[in-house]
Amino acid sequence: MTPILQSHIAGRWLGRQAALTLASAINGRAVATTHAEAVDFGEALQHARLVGLPALLALDFQQRAAVLKALAKHLNEHKETLYAMSAHTGATRKDGWIDIEGGTGTLLAYASMGSAELPSGNLIHEGPVLPLSKKGGFVGTHVLVPRRGVAVHINAFNFPVWGLLEKFAPSFLAGLPCISKPATATSYLAEAVVRLMLDSGLLPPGALQLVVGGTGDLLDRLEENDVLTFTGSADTAARLRTQPNVVRRSIPFNAEADSLNCAILAPDVSPDDEEFGLFVQEVAREMTVKAGQKCTAIRRAIVPRRHLDAVASQLRARLAALVVGDPAWPAVQMGALASQAQWDDVSARVAQLQAGQEQVFGARDGFAPQGEGVAGGAFFAPTLLLCPKPLHSDTVHDIEAFGPVCTLMPYDATGAGDGIDEALALAARGRGSLVGTLVTRSAATAAHAVPLAAAHHGRLLVLDRVAAAESTGHGSPLPGLKHGGPGRAGGGEELGGLRAVRHQLQRTALQGSPAMLSAIVGEHLRGAPFIETEVHPFRRHFEDLQVGESLLTHRRTVGEADIVAFGGISGDYFYMHFDAVAAAASPFGQRIAHGYFVLSAAAGLFVSPAPGPVLANYGLDTLRFVKPVGIGDTIQARLTCKRKTDRQKKGPDGVGQGVVAWDVEVSNQHGELVASYDILTLVAKRA
């Protein structure tokens, strides 16, 4: 019996009546059906707002990061279930790895970034603090807080796991309950991953809901604090962007749309160069991975006219050697399109592209998918086209066949810009894309091309033999880097590390006294009162230490011997420290102490040397040497607990640890600031 997919709405699974049959892309047999029952989107949104939102905000950034890590581990333990189902989408094992383990890898990446960089609590102090008055009693800064809304995710068919998880991770970190709507064609795989996530027991109630089928009146019910994100076609993105309720309520909308991405072979590369083979390899790979169904796939291969035949010949050879068929067969390298509907769409678009073009390779070149029952599958022949005059064609820069299809475009490598300017003009004809690749050996060519090309691309890969050894490739968006692009590509930004999280938070400017703002942001701001006690701050455990707790040290006068000794230890004999004549002619008018001596001397003033809760200093932030320290000057330091972050981790001894940032101000005998910085330390909790 064909299973009926279900939506997960308001804490329960919905769907008992069969509706649309979803067929295997490999053999055309039924995999599952959607459900016929209508979703009550009012109920779904109410559940997200009244149940999901409080449950998420009961956790802080650090705790939500820990949930993402545990969730990734749980999904990886059940990945073979997902791989088995992924094959029905036409994916090979390699294709499935990109989708499934690429998705869990994204969860892990956001878990790591959140743990390392986000605070405890649900407010991020973005800073810097700006003085707004002469006496310092009125300052301003910026904070980021959860929007207290709902994130609606509309996903594409090509990556049902990764597409869902790469949207879910930053939304979850930002404290937004999510309603995910996968593309229907591959919704059986999305439903499987959501079941695993919910069955894990790791997610707070209401944090994730799933919609199998249409969106009904969902978008009409969104409110100002909600966010809407979409991956798919540029045409659909345009419709969603102008949806009346989205426009009227100014709902943030992020689109990542299919685009006519390109790869450019620079004029400095010849067929004898290793880079020439890298270009051919990249184009062939992007044509065939996921059967070309990637929003980042290379659709336009732009090559010097003099190398056109050589590129075409090598690509033909690679494509001719490709084995297409049922991914269950070990020799198969490329599977099918995701559905028969997708096959029809790609076929129609190839027919449009072929008008006035030449076919370099295609179905007529011995295309014969391997495997049993493949006649009922959605297999499409790798198709390489040639547009002889791309500057005079609009079609190749407007129409995208979302499958294993690419068009060769020759350019004349003459004129300014090392002969690459015509290639850049062709790239720009795509009107904005997610990613472009430049293959070159010349740093000068890259330096000329990238500032021009960057205006039209969300990401650029500059590929040479050095980068190729470790490159993740043209078509691989990475969690730490922006994924999105201008113009046709949607104008949005997915991924991008914590940029993606901040995009879903509300940024607010704060104004007030330093004391008030310190209390609000949970961080000591300069100008706020200190907490001075008889106990050295370094003697307090993490739980006991108060933000604002401070120590004003004793003083130390800097002498000639200090400078000489530090020069001998460090090997730093810079003239400003040792040449009295040259130093006298400098803007300082005298010899001065090493900046790093001032740093070290300050540490000697405030460090409590006995073993204690402070375990290690692992970094400095915002270091500035503000004024010089001369021989005979007297310095004094103030150490203040600036910020505490509980990362919920334990040391090798099993004792918990937290991270404390200390504000350090070093002043001279006139009360003038000479050095300023933050110290980051690990501090033990009580056993």
ABEGO torsion letter per residue (X at the ends): XBBBBBBBBGGBBBEABBBBBBBBAAAGBBABBBBABBBBAAAAAAAAAAAAAAAAAABBAAAAAAAAAAAAAAAAAAAAAAAAAAAAAGBBAAAAAAAAAAAAAAAAAAAAAAAAABBBEABBBAOBBBBABAAGABBBBBBBBBAGBBBBBBBBAABAAAAAAAAAAAAAAAGBBBBBBBBAAAAAAAAAAAAAAAAAGABBBGABBBBBEBAEAAAAABBAABBBBBBEBAAAAAAAAABAAAAAAGBBBBBBBBBBBBBBBBAABBAABAAAAAAAAAAAAAAABGGGBBAABBABBBBBAAAAAAAAAAAAAAAAABBBEBAABAABABBBBABAAAAAAAAAAAAAAABGBBBABBAAAGBBBBEBGAAABBBBBBBBBBBABAAABAAAAABBBBBBBBBBBBBBBBEBGGGAAAAAAAAAAAGEBABBBBBBABAAAAAAAAAAAAAABABBBBBBAAAAAABAEAABBBAABBBEBBEAAGGBBBEGEAAAAAAABBBBBBBEBAAAAAAAAGBBBBGBBBBBBABBAAABBAAABBBGBBBBBBBBBBBAAAAAAAAAAAGBABAAAABAAAAAABAAGBBBBBAAAAAAAAAAAABBABBBABABBAEBBGBBBABBBBBGBBBBBBBBBABBBBAGBBBAAGBBBBBBBBBBBBBBAAGBBABBBBBBBBBBBBX
